[in-house]
Amino acid sequence: MIGRLTGTLIEKLPPRVVVDVGGVGYEVDVPMTTFYQLPPLGQSTTLFTHLVVREDAHLLFGFASKEERQTFRQLIKVSGIGAKIALAILSGMTADELALAVAGEDIKRLSSVPGIGKKTAERLVLELRGKLATAGAVTTPGGLPFVATPDEKSDIVNALLALGYNDKEAAAATKGLPADVTVSEGVRLALKGLMKG
């Protein structure tokens, strides 16, 4: 089991990043809440990781905090929630916000995540109630953003597609974004718009 990675951040293509650890580049899928906190390319970063082993692939997921990783591990224990949907949930809300939504039985908020219908949201509340702790504070994004040129707007669309939104939703969500928006800020704004929609 790979529990933690510390190395140089060499690639950012949301939701995937590549961390160079001793000359080996690890591809890691991260939720957008973690992505916003990453340092600029070429700088050192530490991710708490969870390895998912399937017949056709070994998938590595990374998180900014142990709390976020623990929340991910609780999510994938829920019937019908796979790693991809768990990542989408943690991209749409922080671990604290998820814990509050579950505690408050906020079905509408939970079902606003792609891939989560009303029944799944109800199952999340039922199976996670009392299992998610809130830290009491929402972490602020760290590091300097990298700016997306108009050509790189496709990175924002690709991130949304990877999180489970369809082409139409991704295109609509990115349509009104400012021309000089960074990739991470663009994804954050797009997700915010999609959650309201």
N, C-alpha and C positions, 0 to 999 in steps of 0.2 A: 504494500500500500504506500502510495506517495502522499504524505500528509502535509508537506510544506515545500515551497520552492522559493529560493532567493537567488536572483540573478539579474542580468541586464535586460531591460525591456527593448526588444529589437523590432517588434511589429505590432501595430494596432489596427485591426480591421474588425470593428464591432460586429458580433459579440466575441470574436476570437482575438487573442493576443499570443505573441510568441515571446517566451522568456529564455534567454541564453544562460544556461547553468553549466559552467566549465566546458564550454564548446559544444554542448548539446542543446538544440532549440526545442523547447517543449511548447506544443500547441495547447493552449488552455482556453476553454470557453468560460466567459465571466458574465455575470448579470450586469446590466447597465449601472446599477448602484455602485458596483465595484469599479466599473470602467471609468466613471467620472472621477474617481479618486487616484487613478494611476498617474505616475510622474511622466514627464516628457520622454520620448524615445532616447535610448542611450543611457538612461539613468537606472540605478538599482531599484528593484522592487521586491516585495515579499508577498506571496499569495498562500493562503491556507487552502489546501486542495482536497478534492474527493475524486477517486478513480472509479469509473464505472466500466466493468468488464462485460462485453457482450460477445456473442459468437463471431460477429463480423468486425468488431472494433474495440479498442481500448480508448475511452473518452476521459479526458481530464478536465475537471471543473475547478475554477479558482475563485477565491473570495477574499475581500479586504480584511475580514475579521473572523474570529472563531465563531462568534454569535451567528453571523450570516451563514457560515458553513453548516452549523448545527440546525438552523432553520431549514436549509436545503435538504439536509438528511431527514428531517421530520416530514417534509413535503413528499419526498419520494417513497415514504412508507405508506402514504395514503393511497388507497385503491384507485386506480385510474390516473394517477399522476406520475408521469415519467420525468426523466431528467430535463427534457426540453421544456415541458410545461412548467416545471419547478423554476427553471431559469427565467422563463417569461414572467412568472409571478414576481420573482425578486427583481426583475427589471422594471416592473410597473410600480412597485412599492418597496420601501425598505423593510427590513426584518421587523423593526418596531411597528411600522404601519400595518404590516400583515398581522402581527400579534394583536394589535388594537382592533382590526377588522374582524378577526376571529372571536376575540373576547366580546365585541359588541354585536356579534352575529350580523355583520353588514354584508348581506348576500349580494346586494347591488354592486358594491365596491369590488367584491371578489369575482363576480361574474363579468366584470368589465375587462378582465384579462382574456386575450385570445386563447381559445381551447378550453375555457372554463364556462360551462353552462350553469343554469340555476341548480340542478341536481348535484353537480360536482362541487359547487360553492357550498351547498348545504352539507355535503360529505366532509369538506374541509373543516367547517365549523365543528361538526360532530366529532371528527377524529383528532383534531388539533387542539380542542378546547383544553386549557390548562397545561399544554405542553410547550407553549412558546413564551419565552421570557422577553420583556422589553428592557432595553438598556436605559430608557428614560431620556435619552438624548439622541438626536439624529446627527450622524457624522456629516461634516461639511466636505465638499469636494476639495481635494488637494491637487497640487501639481499645476503646471501650465497647460492650457488647452492647445491643441493643434488645429489650425484653421483649414477648413474645407474649401477648395476652389470649386467653381461650378461643376467641373468634371467629377470632382470627388463627392458631389451630392449623392451619387449612386451608392456610396458607402453607407449613407444614412438609410437609403431604401433597402439595401442588402441586410443591414442590421435588423430592420423591421421585419423583413421576410424571414430571417433566421429566428425571430422571436414568435413566429406563427401568424403574422398578419398576411393578408393576400396582396397581390399586386395593386389592386384598386385602392385598398385602404392605405397602403404604403405611399402610393403616388399622391393621394388626396392629402395625407398627413404632411408631406414634404412640400406641397405646392406653395404654401404661403410663408415658407421660411425665408429669413433674410439672406441675401446673397453671400454675405461674409460670415455666416454662422459657422462655428466649429462643428466637427463631426459629433463630438459628445454632447454639445449643447443642442445641436439639431435633433439628435435622437431623443434627448430629454423633452424638448418642446413637442416633438411629434407624438411621443408616448402620452404626454399630458393631454394633447388634443384628442387622441384616440380614446383615452379613458373617459373623457367627457362625452364623446360621441355615442 
